[in-house]
Amino acid sequence: MNYKAAALLLIAGILIFPFSAASIFQEKDESLYTFKAHIVGPLKSSYTVYEYSLAEAIEGVYPEKEIILVTSMILTEGDIQSMQQQNEVWIKGRLLTEDYVCGTHEMYPDVTHVYVIQVKGVLWPEQIYMFKTLLKSPVTGLVAPSYIWFYLVVENPSIHTFEQFSVLVMKTVLVYAAIFSVIRYRTEKWIVMCIILAYALMTMMISIPELFY
């Protein structure tokens, strides 16, 4: 077997898998609107924390065609800088009622206001979090063997679900299998590299359910 070629394939898998998985999976919230908006231009406001933009919804699920986007410079996540005049951006937001709308509502009482929660860049902010979590999972997974003993002896197992415990057991088995395999083939450089890379890729796959706890 050509272990060098296998190592290269595993490296490609480690680079591609987290991004692909993060691109596919995203949380669904029926209370939020997800749509692509054309930014017509900024609106004047006396508020420094919030920015207001007149926009036209062009794709996705939105309350009205013409809307005012309310962006918090502190709480809105994602690529806020992309919300420039004449740009088209994907956003997630919720409808603002009169009780929550301030500033521009008095000037534009007939225009629907949407509070922007997330602005999409290459990925949604939640997907970027998933991507980073999957990338770190081979390292964080190394503590699984020690944590499982803590889980069984110190913690109350009933506070965890069967799915959580199953993932922990699989990570523990994977860590021990990788360690024993590396020791066994320690003189074979490419085999050891394949073992480590395979461990990393499999840990990423096993970690996917943890993203939705």
ZAKE-111295 format. One record per atom (N, C-alpha, C): residue number from 1; atom name; chain; residue in three letters; x, y, z. Coordinates in pm, whole numbers, plus 50000, padded with zeros to 5 digits. Example, Ala and Ser with C-alpha at 12.3 -4.5 7.8 and 13.67 -1.06 7.14 Angstrom:
# residues 2
 sekol romi lolo migu     x     y     z
     1    N    A  ALA 51319 49431 50780
     1   CA    A  ALA 51230 49550 50780
     1    C    A  ALA 51320 49670 50780
     2    N    A  SER 51285 49775 50708
     2   CA    A  SER 51367 49894 50714
     2    C    A  SER 51290 50003 50787
***
This chain:
# residues 213
 sekol romi lolo migu     x     y     z
     1    N    A  MET 50084 49879 50000
     1   CA    A  MET 50000 50000 50000
     1    C    A  MET 50087 50125 50000
     2    N    A  ASN 50049 50223 49919
     2   CA    A  ASN 50124 50347 49911
     2    C    A  ASN 50077 50441 50023
     3    N    A  TYR 50148 50438 50136
     3   CA    A  TYR 50106 50518 50252
     3    C    A  TYR 50126 50667 50230
     4    N    A  LYS 50221 50701 50143
     4   CA    A  LYS 50243 50843 50113
     4    C    A  LYS 50121 50902 50043
     5    N    A  ALA 50068 50828 49945
     5   CA    A  ALA 49947 50874 49875
     5    C    A  ALA 49827 50878 49970
     6    N    A  ALA 49820 50778 50058
     6   CA    A  ALA 49711 50775 50155
     6    C    A  ALA 49717 50895 50249
     7    N    A  ALA 49839 50931 50289
     7   CA    A  ALA 49857 51047 50377
     7    C    A  ALA 49811 51176 50308
     8    N    A  LEU 49843 51189 50180
     8   CA    A  LEU 49802 51307 50105
     8    C    A  LEU 49650 51315 50093
     9    N    A  LEU 49586 51199 50071
     9   CA    A  LEU 49440 51196 50063
     9    C    A  LEU 49376 51233 50197
    10    N    A  LEU 49435 51184 50304
    10   CA    A  LEU 49383 51216 50437
    10    C    A  LEU 49398 51364 50469
    11    N    A  ILE 49511 51422 50427
    11   CA    A  ILE 49532 51566 50448
    11    C    A  ILE 49425 51645 50373
    12    N    A  ALA 49398 51603 50248
    12   CA    A  ALA 49294 51670 50169
    12    C    A  ALA 49158 51658 50238
    13    N    A  GLY 49131 51539 50292
    13   CA    A  GLY 49005 51518 50364
    13    C    A  GLY 48992 51606 50486
    14    N    A  ILE 49103 51621 50560
    14   CA    A  ILE 49102 51704 50680
    14    C    A  ILE 49079 51851 50646
    15    N    A  LEU 49129 51894 50530
    15   CA    A  LEU 49111 52033 50488
    15    C    A  LEU 48971 52057 50432
    16    N    A  ILE 48917 51959 50361
    16   CA    A  ILE 48789 51976 50293
    16    C    A  ILE 48670 51947 50384
    17    N    A  PHE 48680 51842 50465
    17   CA    A  PHE 48564 51796 50541
    17    C    A  PHE 48505 51902 50634
    18    N    A  PRO 48584 51969 50721
    18   CA    A  PRO 48522 52067 50812
    18    C    A  PRO 48450 52179 50741
    19    N    A  PHE 48509 52228 50630
    19   CA    A  PHE 48445 52336 50556
    19    C    A  PHE 48315 52288 50491
    20    N    A  SER 48320 52168 50431
    20   CA    A  SER 48201 52113 50365
    20    C    A  SER 48091 52086 50467
    21    N    A  ALA 48128 52028 50581
    21   CA    A  ALA 48028 51998 50684
    21    C    A  ALA 47965 52126 50738
    22    N    A  ALA 48048 52227 50762
    22   CA    A  ALA 47996 52354 50813
    22    C    A  ALA 47907 52423 50711
    23    N    A  SER 47938 52408 50582
    23   CA    A  SER 47859 52471 50477
    23    C    A  SER 47720 52410 50467
    24    N    A  ILE 47711 52280 50495
    24   CA    A  ILE 47584 52209 50482
    24    C    A  ILE 47494 52232 50603
    25    N    A  PHE 47553 52222 50721
    25   CA    A  PHE 47474 52229 50843
    25    C    A  PHE 47459 52372 50891
    26    N    A  GLN 47336 52407 50926
    26   CA    A  GLN 47311 52534 50992
    26    C    A  GLN 47182 52524 51073
    27    N    A  GLU 47179 52600 51181
    27   CA    A  GLU 47062 52597 51267
    27    C    A  GLU 46944 52666 51198
    28    N    A  LYS 46826 52608 51217
    28   CA    A  LYS 46705 52664 51158
    28    C    A  LYS 46619 52723 51269
    29    N    A  ASP 46582 52847 51250
    29   CA    A  ASP 46495 52916 51345
    29    C    A  ASP 46381 52977 51267
    30    N    A  GLU 46261 52921 51285
    30   CA    A  GLU 46146 52965 51208
    30    C    A  GLU 46106 53109 51239
    31    N    A  SER 46153 53161 51352
    31   CA    A  SER 46116 53297 51390
    31    C    A  SER 46202 53402 51319
    32    N    A  LEU 46308 53358 51251
    32   CA    A  LEU 46398 53450 51183
    32    C    A  LEU 46373 53451 51032
    33    N    A  TYR 46397 53566 50972
    33   CA    A  TYR 46394 53579 50826
    33    C    A  TYR 46535 53562 50773
    34    N    A  THR 46549 53484 50667
    34   CA    A  THR 46678 53466 50601
    34    C    A  THR 46662 53505 50456
    35    N    A  PHE 46732 53609 50414
    35   CA    A  PHE 46712 53656 50278
    35    C    A  PHE 46834 53734 50229
    36    N    A  LYS 46837 53750 50097
    36   CA    A  LYS 46941 53830 50032
    36    C    A  LYS 46885 53970 50010
    37    N    A  ALA 46963 54070 50049
    37   CA    A  ALA 46915 54208 50040
    37    C    A  ALA 47010 54293 49957
    38    N    A  HIS 46951 54380 49877
    38   CA    A  HIS 47028 54482 49804
    38    C    A  HIS 47027 54609 49888
    39    N    A  ILE 47145 54653 49930
    39   CA    A  ILE 47154 54773 50014
    39    C    A  ILE 47140 54897 49927
    40    N    A  VAL 47029 54969 49943
    40   CA    A  VAL 47005 55090 49865
    40    C    A  VAL 47095 55203 49914
    41    N    A  GLY 47104 55215 50046
    41   CA    A  GLY 47190 55320 50102
    41    C    A  GLY 47166 55337 50251
    42    N    A  PRO 47258 55406 50319
    42   CA    A  PRO 47244 55429 50463
    42    C    A  PRO 47140 55536 50493
    43    N    A  LEU 47085 55530 50613
    43   CA    A  LEU 46989 55631 50659
    43    C    A  LEU 47048 55704 50779
    44    N    A  LYS 47015 55830 50792
    44   CA    A  LYS 47066 55908 50904
    44    C    A  LYS 46998 55867 51033
    45    N    A  SER 47075 55868 51140
    45   CA    A  SER 47021 55834 51271
    45    C    A  SER 47106 55899 51379
    46    N    A  SER 47042 55929 51491
    46   CA    A  SER 47115 55990 51603
    46    C    A  SER 47180 55885 51692
    47    N    A  TYR 47158 55758 51660
    47   CA    A  TYR 47213 55650 51742
    47    C    A  TYR 47351 55610 51692
    48    N    A  THR 47446 55596 51785
    48   CA    A  THR 47582 55558 51747
    48    C    A  THR 47601 55407 51747
    49    N    A  VAL 47520 55337 51826
    49   CA    A  VAL 47534 55191 51836
    49    C    A  VAL 47467 55121 51719
    50    N    A  TYR 47361 55183 51666
    50   CA    A  TYR 47285 55121 51558
    50    C    A  TYR 47308 55194 51426
    51    N    A  GLU 47312 55117 51319
    51   CA    A  GLU 47316 55173 51184
    51    C    A  GLU 47189 55129 51111
    52    N    A  TYR 47137 55221 51030
    52   CA    A  TYR 47014 55194 50957
    52    C    A  TYR 47042 55200 50808
    53    N    A  SER 46989 55103 50736
    53   CA    A  SER 47010 55099 50590
    53    C    A  SER 46877 55068 50522
    54    N    A  LEU 46848 55142 50417
    54   CA    A  LEU 46733 55111 50334
    54    C    A  LEU 46774 55001 50238
    55    N    A  ALA 46693 54897 50228
    55   CA    A  ALA 46730 54782 50145
    55    C    A  ALA 46608 54725 50074
    56    N    A  GLU 46637 54648 49970
    56   CA    A  GLU 46533 54575 49897
    56    C    A  GLU 46564 54426 49905
    57    N    A  ALA 46469 54349 49954
    57   CA    A  ALA 46486 54204 49961
    57    C    A  ALA 46469 54146 49821
    58    N    A  ILE 46561 54059 49781
    58   CA    A  ILE 46556 54008 49644
    58    C    A  ILE 46549 53855 49637
    59    N    A  GLU 46573 53787 49749
    59   CA    A  GLU 46572 53641 49747
    59    C    A  GLU 46560 53589 49890
    60    N    A  GLY 46491 53476 49905
    60   CA    A  GLY 46477 53415 50037
    60    C    A  GLY 46343 53444 50101
    61    N    A  VAL 46339 53437 50233
    61   CA    A  VAL 46215 53461 50309
    61    C    A  VAL 46227 53595 50379
    62    N    A  TYR 46137 53688 50345
    62   CA    A  TYR 46144 53823 50400
    62    C    A  TYR 46003 53877 50423
    63    N    A  PRO 45988 53975 50514
    63   CA    A  PRO 45854 54026 50546
    63    C    A  PRO 45796 54117 50440
    64    N    A  GLU 45880 54203 50383
    64   CA    A  GLU 45837 54298 50280
    64    C    A  GLU 45949 54316 50178
    65    N    A  LYS 45914 54366 50061
    65   CA    A  LYS 46014 54390 49957
    65    C    A  LYS 46108 54503 49998
    66    N    A  GLU 46050 54613 50043
    66   CA    A  GLU 46130 54728 50088
    66    C    A  GLU 46138 54725 50240
    67    N    A  ILE 46257 54730 50293
    67   CA    A  ILE 46276 54719 50437
    67    C    A  ILE 46386 54813 50484
    68    N    A  ILE 46386 54837 50614
    68   CA    A  ILE 46497 54907 50678
    68    C    A  ILE 46571 54806 50764
    69    N    A  LEU 46699 54792 50740
    69   CA    A  LEU 46782 54700 50817
    69    C    A  LEU 46844 54775 50934
    70    N    A  VAL 46824 54723 51054
    70   CA    A  VAL 46879 54783 51175
    70    C    A  VAL 46995 54695 51222
    71    N    A  THR 47115 54749 51217
    71   CA    A  THR 47236 54673 51251
    71    C    A  THR 47298 54725 51379
    72    N    A  SER 47325 54633 51472
    72   CA    A  SER 47393 54671 51596
    72    C    A  SER 47543 54653 51576
    73    N    A  MET 47619 54757 51604
    73   CA    A  MET 47764 54750 51588
    73    C    A  MET 47828 54663 51696
    74    N    A  ILE 47749 54625 51798
    74   CA    A  ILE 47800 54543 51907
    74    C    A  ILE 47751 54399 51896
    75    N    A  LEU 47623 54381 51868
    75   CA    A  LEU 47562 54248 51876
    75    C    A  LEU 47547 54176 51743
    76    N    A  THR 47536 54249 51634
    76   CA    A  THR 47521 54182 51504
    76    C    A  THR 47649 54107 51469
    77    N    A  GLU 47634 53980 51432
    77   CA    A  GLU 47750 53896 51401
    77    C    A  GLU 47774 53890 51251
    78    N    A  GLY 47899 53865 51214
    78   CA    A  GLY 47932 53841 51074
    78    C    A  GLY 47999 53959 51005
    79    N    A  ASP 47989 53958 50873
    79   CA    A  ASP 48060 54055 50790
    79    C    A  ASP 47980 54184 50776
    80    N    A  ILE 47976 54263 50882
    80   CA    A  ILE 47899 54387 50882
    80    C    A  ILE 47952 54485 50777
    81    N    A  GLN 48083 54483 50754
    81   CA    A  GLN 48144 54577 50660
    81    C    A  GLN 48094 54558 50517
    82    N    A  SER 48036 54442 50488
    82   CA    A  SER 47986 54418 50352
    82    C    A  SER 47854 54489 50327
    83    N    A  MET 47793 54544 50432
    83   CA    A  MET 47664 54612 50416
    83    C    A  MET 47685 54756 50369
    84    N    A  GLN 47749 54768 50254
    84   CA    A  GLN 47775 54898 50194
    84    C    A  GLN 47672 54927 50086
    85    N    A  GLN 47661 55054 50050
    85   CA    A  GLN 47565 55095 49948
    85    C    A  GLN 47588 55019 49817
    86    N    A  GLN 47477 54969 49760
    86   CA    A  GLN 47474 54894 49633
    86    C    A  GLN 47526 54751 49646
    87    N    A  ASN 47568 54710 49763
    87   CA    A  ASN 47609 54570 49781
    87    C    A  ASN 47488 54481 49800
    88    N    A  GLU 47508 54351 49774
    88   CA    A  GLU 47405 54252 49800
    88    C    A  GLU 47458 54155 49904
    89    N    A  VAL 47384 54137 50012
    89   CA    A  VAL 47430 54053 50123
    89    C    A  VAL 47316 53962 50171
    90    N    A  TRP 47356 53848 50225
    90   CA    A  TRP 47261 53758 50290
    90    C    A  TRP 47257 53792 50438
    91    N    A  ILE 47137 53801 50492
    91   CA    A  ILE 47124 53832 50634
    91    C    A  ILE 47021 53741 50701
    92    N    A  LYS 47036 53729 50832
    92   CA    A  LYS 46933 53668 50916
    92    C    A  LYS 46888 53774 51014
    93    N    A  GLY 46757 53789 51029
    93   CA    A  GLY 46709 53891 51120
    93    C    A  GLY 46567 53865 51166
    94    N    A  ARG 46523 53944 51259
    94   CA    A  ARG 46386 53931 51310
    94    C    A  ARG 46312 54062 51291
    95    N    A  LEU 46183 54052 51281
    95   CA    A  LEU 46098 54167 51260
    95    C    A  LEU 46092 54252 51387
    96    N    A  LEU 46106 54383 51371
    96   CA    A  LEU 46096 54474 51484
    96    C    A  LEU 45958 54538 51487
    97    N    A  THR 45894 54533 51601
    97   CA    A  THR 45765 54599 51618
    97    C    A  THR 45788 54743 51662
    98    N    A  GLU 45680 54819 51669
    98   CA    A  GLU 45692 54961 51707
    98    C    A  GLU 45754 54978 51845
    99    N    A  ASP 45731 54882 51933
    99   CA    A  ASP 45785 54893 52069
    99    C    A  ASP 45937 54890 52072
   100    N    A  TYR 45997 54826 51970
   100   CA    A  TYR 46143 54809 51970
   100    C    A  TYR 46213 54899 51869
   101    N    A  VAL 46139 54953 51777
   101   CA    A  VAL 46201 55036 51674
   101    C    A  VAL 46226 55176 51729
   102    N    A  CYS 46343 55229 51699
   102   CA    A  CYS 46375 55364 51747
   102    C    A  CYS 46435 55445 51632
   103    N    A  GLY 46444 55574 51652
   103   CA    A  GLY 46512 55659 51554
   103    C    A  GLY 46436 55671 51424
   104    N    A  THR 46470 55588 51325
   104   CA    A  THR 46418 55605 51190
   104    C    A  THR 46272 55567 51177
   105    N    A  HIS 46215 55498 51274
   105   CA    A  HIS 46075 55460 51261
   105    C    A  HIS 45985 55583 51254
   106    N    A  GLU 46028 55690 51321
   106   CA    A  GLU 45949 55812 51317
   106    C    A  GLU 45955 55876 51179
   107    N    A  MET 46068 55858 51111
   107   CA    A  MET 46083 55916 50977
   107    C    A  MET 46023 55827 50869
   108    N    A  TYR 46024 55695 50893
   108   CA    A  TYR 45974 55600 50794
   108    C    A  TYR 45872 55506 50861
   109    N    A  PRO 45760 55558 50904
   109   CA    A  PRO 45664 55477 50979
   109    C    A  PRO 45600 55365 50898
   110    N    A  ASP 45604 55375 50766
   110   CA    A  ASP 45537 55275 50683
   110    C    A  ASP 45632 55168 50629
   111    N    A  VAL 45759 55175 50669
   111   CA    A  VAL 45858 55079 50619
   111    C    A  VAL 45888 54976 50728
   112    N    A  THR 45886 54850 50690
   112   CA    A  THR 45913 54742 50785
   112    C    A  THR 46059 54743 50829
   113    N    A  HIS 46081 54728 50959
   113   CA    A  HIS 46216 54725 51015
   113    C    A  HIS 46256 54582 51049
   114    N    A  VAL 46376 54544 51009
   114   CA    A  VAL 46429 54411 51042
   114    C    A  VAL 46561 54429 51117
   115    N    A  TYR 46567 54373 51237
   115   CA    A  TYR 46691 54377 51315
   115    C    A  TYR 46784 54268 51265
   116    N    A  VAL 46905 54306 51223
   116   CA    A  VAL 47000 54212 51164
   116    C    A  VAL 47075 54138 51274
   117    N    A  ILE 47059 54005 51278
   117   CA    A  ILE 47129 53923 51377
   117    C    A  ILE 47261 53871 51321
   118    N    A  GLN 47259 53828 51195
   118   CA    A  GLN 47381 53775 51133
   118    C    A  GLN 47392 53826 50989
   119    N    A  VAL 47515 53851 50947
   119   CA    A  VAL 47546 53885 50808
   119    C    A  VAL 47641 53779 50754
   120    N    A  LYS 47607 53722 50642
   120   CA    A  LYS 47688 53614 50586
   120    C    A  LYS 47808 53667 50511
   121    N    A  GLY 47924 53607 50539
   121   CA    A  GLY 48044 53631 50459
   121    C    A  GLY 48062 53512 50368
   122    N    A  VAL 48177 53446 50376
   122   CA    A  VAL 48194 53319 50305
   122    C    A  VAL 48101 53214 50365
   123    N    A  LEU 48087 53217 50499
   123   CA    A  LEU 47995 53131 50572
   123    C    A  LEU 47915 53217 50670
   124    N    A  TRP 47806 53162 50720
   124   CA    A  TRP 47735 53227 50829
   124    C    A  TRP 47821 53221 50955
   125    N    A  PRO 47808 53317 51046
   125   CA    A  PRO 47886 53313 51171
   125    C    A  PRO 47872 53181 51245
   126    N    A  GLU 47752 53125 51249
   126   CA    A  GLU 47732 52996 51318
   126    C    A  GLU 47808 52884 51247
   127    N    A  GLN 47820 52895 51113
   127   CA    A  GLN 47894 52795 51037
   127    C    A  GLN 48045 52810 51061
   128    N    A  ILE 48091 52932 51076
   128   CA    A  ILE 48232 52955 51108
   128    C    A  ILE 48266 52893 51243
   129    N    A  TYR 48173 52907 51338
   129   CA    A  TYR 48193 52844 51470
   129    C    A  TYR 48203 52692 51455
   130    N    A  MET 48115 52633 51374
   130   CA    A  MET 48121 52488 51350
   130    C    A  MET 48253 52449 51287
   131    N    A  PHE 48297 52527 51188
   131   CA    A  PHE 48422 52499 51118
   131    C    A  PHE 48540 52499 51215
   132    N    A  LYS 48547 52601 51300
   132   CA    A  LYS 48657 52610 51397
   132    C    A  LYS 48650 52497 51499
   133    N    A  THR 48529 52463 51542
   133   CA    A  THR 48512 52356 51640
   133    C    A  THR 48558 52222 51583
   134    N    A  LEU 48523 52196 51457
   134   CA    A  LEU 48566 52070 51393
   134    C    A  LEU 48717 52067 51375
   135    N    A  LEU 48777 52180 51340
   135   CA    A  LEU 48922 52184 51323
   135    C    A  LEU 48995 52155 51454
   136    N    A  LYS 48938 52201 51565
   136   CA    A  LYS 49001 52181 51696
   136    C    A  LYS 48970 52046 51758
   137    N    A  SER 48871 51975 51704
   137   CA    A  SER 48824 51852 51767
   137    C    A  SER 48931 51743 51782
   138    N    A  PRO 49027 51726 51687
   138   CA    A  PRO 49131 51625 51710
   138    C    A  PRO 49215 51652 51835
   139    N    A  VAL 49235 51780 51867
   139   CA    A  VAL 49312 51815 51987
   139    C    A  VAL 49226 51802 52112
   140    N    A  THR 49106 51860 52108
   140   CA    A  THR 49018 51852 52225
   140    C    A  THR 48974 51709 52253
   141    N    A  GLY 48973 51626 52147
   141   CA    A  GLY 48933 51487 52165
   141    C    A  GLY 49032 51404 52244
   142    N    A  LEU 49155 51453 52257
   142   CA    A  LEU 49258 51379 52330
   142    C    A  LEU 49227 51367 52479
   143    N    A  VAL 49144 51456 52530
   143   CA    A  VAL 49111 51450 52674
   143    C    A  VAL 48993 51358 52702
   144    N    A  ALA 48935 51300 52598
   144   CA    A  ALA 48817 51214 52616
   144    C    A  ALA 48842 51099 52712
   145    N    A  PRO 48957 51027 52705
   145   CA    A  PRO 48979 50916 52799
   145    C    A  PRO 48977 50958 52945
   146    N    A  SER 49037 51073 52975
   146   CA    A  SER 49037 51118 53115
   146    C    A  SER 48900 51168 53157
   147    N    A  TYR 48829 51230 53062
   147   CA    A  TYR 48698 51284 53097
   147    C    A  TYR 48595 51174 53120
   148    N    A  ILE 48609 51062 53049
   148   CA    A  ILE 48510 50957 53065
   148    C    A  ILE 48515 50897 53205
   149    N    A  TRP 48635 50891 53264
   149   CA    A  TRP 48645 50844 53402
   149    C    A  TRP 48584 50945 53498
   150    N    A  PHE 48609 51072 53472
   150   CA    A  PHE 48546 51177 53553
   150    C    A  PHE 48395 51170 53540
   151    N    A  TYR 48350 51145 53419
   151   CA    A  TYR 48207 51134 53390
   151    C    A  TYR 48143 51020 53468
   152    N    A  LEU 48210 50905 53473
   152   CA    A  LEU 48154 50786 53537
   152    C    A  LEU 48166 50789 53689
   153    N    A  VAL 48274 50848 53740
   153   CA    A  VAL 48301 50842 53884
   153    C    A  VAL 48249 50965 53959
   154    N    A  VAL 48274 51084 53904
   154   CA    A  VAL 48242 51208 53975
   154    C    A  VAL 48106 51264 53937
   155    N    A  GLU 48082 51276 53805
   155   CA    A  GLU 47957 51335 53759
   155    C    A  GLU 47841 51237 53771
   156    N    A  ASN 47723 51294 53765
   156   CA    A  ASN 47602 51212 53759
   156    C    A  ASN 47573 51180 53613
   157    N    A  PRO 47588 51055 53570
   157   CA    A  PRO 47569 51021 53428
   157    C    A  PRO 47431 51057 53375
   158    N    A  SER 47334 51066 53462
   158   CA    A  SER 47197 51092 53417
   158    C    A  SER 47179 51233 53361
   159    N    A  ILE 47275 51324 53388
   159   CA    A  ILE 47260 51460 53337
   159    C    A  ILE 47300 51469 53190
   160    N    A  HIS 47359 51363 53136
   160   CA    A  HIS 47397 51359 52995
   160    C    A  HIS 47305 51265 52919
   161    N    A  THR 47288 51292 52791
   161   CA    A  THR 47207 51205 52708
   161    C    A  THR 47288 51085 52662
   162    N    A  PHE 47218 50985 52613
   162   CA    A  PHE 47285 50866 52561
   162    C    A  PHE 47374 50903 52443
   163    N    A  GLU 47328 50998 52361
   163   CA    A  GLU 47406 51041 52244
   163    C    A  GLU 47538 51105 52287
   164    N    A  GLN 47534 51189 52390
   164   CA    A  GLN 47656 51253 52440
   164    C    A  GLN 47755 51149 52493
   165    N    A  PHE 47703 51053 52569
   165   CA    A  PHE 47789 50949 52624
   165    C    A  PHE 47848 50863 52512
   166    N    A  SER 47769 50833 52409
   166   CA    A  SER 47816 50751 52296
   166    C    A  SER 47931 50820 52223
   167    N    A  VAL 47918 50950 52199
   167   CA    A  VAL 48025 51025 52133
   167    C    A  VAL 48151 51022 52217
   168    N    A  LEU 48137 51037 52347
   168   CA    A  LEU 48251 51035 52438
   168    C    A  LEU 48321 50899 52435
   169    N    A  VAL 48243 50792 52435
   169   CA    A  VAL 48300 50657 52429
   169    C    A  VAL 48374 50635 52297
   170    N    A  MET 48314 50678 52186
   170   CA    A  MET 48378 50661 52056
   170    C    A  MET 48510 50738 52048
   171    N    A  LYS 48511 50859 52103
   171   CA    A  LYS 48635 50937 52103
   171    C    A  LYS 48742 50870 52189
   172    N    A  THR 48701 50813 52302
   172   CA    A  THR 48795 50745 52390
   172    C    A  THR 48856 50624 52320
   173    N    A  VAL 48772 50544 52256
   173   CA    A  VAL 48820 50426 52183
   173    C    A  VAL 48915 50468 52072
   174    N    A  LEU 48880 50576 52003
   174   CA    A  LEU 48961 50624 51891
   174    C    A  LEU 49098 50672 51939
   175    N    A  VAL 49102 50741 52052
   175   CA    A  VAL 49230 50789 52107
   175    C    A  VAL 49319 50671 52144
   176    N    A  TYR 49264 50572 52216
   176   CA    A  TYR 49343 50455 52255
   176    C    A  TYR 49391 50377 52133
   177    N    A  ALA 49303 50362 52034
   177   CA    A  ALA 49340 50288 51913
   177    C    A  ALA 49454 50359 51840
   178    N    A  ALA 49446 50493 51833
   178   CA    A  ALA 49552 50570 51766
   178    C    A  ALA 49684 50557 51842
   179    N    A  ILE 49679 50566 51974
   179   CA    A  ILE 49801 50556 52055
   179    C    A  ILE 49867 50419 52038
   180    N    A  PHE 49789 50313 52051
   180   CA    A  PHE 49844 50178 52038
   180    C    A  PHE 49899 50152 51898
   181    N    A  SER 49830 50206 51795
   181   CA    A  SER 49876 50187 51657
   181    C    A  SER 50006 50262 51631
   182    N    A  VAL 50016 50383 51686
   182   CA    A  VAL 50140 50461 51669
   182    C    A  VAL 50257 50390 51736
   183    N    A  ILE 50234 50334 51855
   183   CA    A  ILE 50340 50261 51925
   183    C    A  ILE 50382 50138 51845
   184    N    A  ARG 50284 50068 51791
   184   CA    A  ARG 50313 49946 51716
   184    C    A  ARG 50394 49975 51590
   185    N    A  TYR 50358 50082 51517
   185   CA    A  TYR 50424 50112 51389
   185    C    A  TYR 50518 50233 51402
   186    N    A  ARG 50574 50254 51519
   186   CA    A  ARG 50654 50374 51544
   186    C    A  ARG 50776 50388 51454
   187    N    A  THR 50822 50278 51396
   187   CA    A  THR 50940 50286 51308
   187    C    A  THR 50902 50316 51163
   188    N    A  GLU 50773 50312 51133
   188   CA    A  GLU 50725 50336 50995
   188    C    A  GLU 50667 50478 50988
   189    N    A  LYS 50746 50570 50934
   189   CA    A  LYS 50708 50712 50935
   189    C    A  LYS 50574 50737 50866
   190    N    A  TRP 50555 50685 50747
   190   CA    A  TRP 50434 50714 50671
   190    C    A  TRP 50311 50646 50730
   191    N    A  ILE 50331 50528 50787
   191   CA    A  ILE 50218 50460 50853
   191    C    A  ILE 50173 50540 50975
   192    N    A  VAL 50270 50586 51053
   192   CA    A  VAL 50238 50667 51171
   192    C    A  VAL 50164 50794 51131
   193    N    A  MET 50211 50858 51023
   193   CA    A  MET 50145 50979 50976
   193    C    A  MET 50001 50950 50934
   194    N    A  CYS 49981 50838 50865
   194   CA    A  CYS 49845 50800 50822
   194    C    A  CYS 49755 50774 50943
   195    N    A  ILE 49810 50712 51045
   195   CA    A  ILE 49733 50684 51167
   195    C    A  ILE 49687 50814 51232
   196    N    A  ILE 49781 50909 51244
   196   CA    A  ILE 49749 51037 51307
   196    C    A  ILE 49646 51115 51224
   197    N    A  LEU 49665 51115 51094
   197   CA    A  LEU 49571 51187 51006
   197    C    A  LEU 49434 51121 51006
   198    N    A  ALA 49432 50987 51007
   198   CA    A  ALA 49305 50915 51012
   198    C    A  ALA 49232 50943 51143
   199    N    A  TYR 49309 50948 51252
   199   CA    A  TYR 49250 50983 51382
   199    C    A  TYR 49186 51122 51375
   200    N    A  ALA 49258 51218 51317
   200   CA    A  ALA 49208 51355 51308
   200    C    A  ALA 49078 51362 51229
   201    N    A  LEU 49075 51295 51113
   201   CA    A  LEU 48956 51298 51027
   201    C    A  LEU 48837 51229 51094
   202    N    A  MET 48860 51115 51155
   202   CA    A  MET 48752 51041 51219
   202    C    A  MET 48698 51116 51341
   203    N    A  THR 48787 51185 51413
   203   CA    A  THR 48742 51264 51528
   203    C    A  THR 48651 51378 51483
   204    N    A  MET 48686 51441 51371
   204   CA    A  MET 48601 51546 51316
   204    C    A  MET 48462 51493 51284
   205    N    A  MET 48457 51375 51223
   205   CA    A  MET 48328 51316 51187
   205    C    A  MET 48245 51283 51311
   206    N    A  ILE 48311 51226 51410
   206   CA    A  ILE 48242 51189 51534
   206    C    A  ILE 48191 51313 51608
   207    N    A  SER 48261 51425 51591
   207   CA    A  SER 48229 51547 51667
   207    C    A  SER 48107 51621 51614
   208    N    A  ILE 48059 51587 51496
   208   CA    A  ILE 47946 51661 51437
   208    C    A  ILE 47824 51665 51529
   209    N    A  PRO 47781 51552 51590
   209   CA    A  PRO 47663 51560 51678
   209    C    A  PRO 47679 51660 51793
   210    N    A  GLU 47803 51682 51839
   210   CA    A  GLU 47826 51774 51951
   210    C    A  GLU 47792 51919 51914
   211    N    A  LEU 47790 51950 51786
   211   CA    A  LEU 47760 52086 51743
   211    C    A  LEU 47615 52122 51767
   212    N    A  PHE 47531 52022 51788
   212   CA    A  PHE 47387 52047 51800
   212    C    A  PHE 47333 52016 51939
   213    N    A  TYR 47423 52000 52037
   213   CA    A  TYR 47376 51977 52175
   213    C    A  TYR 47311 52104 52228
***
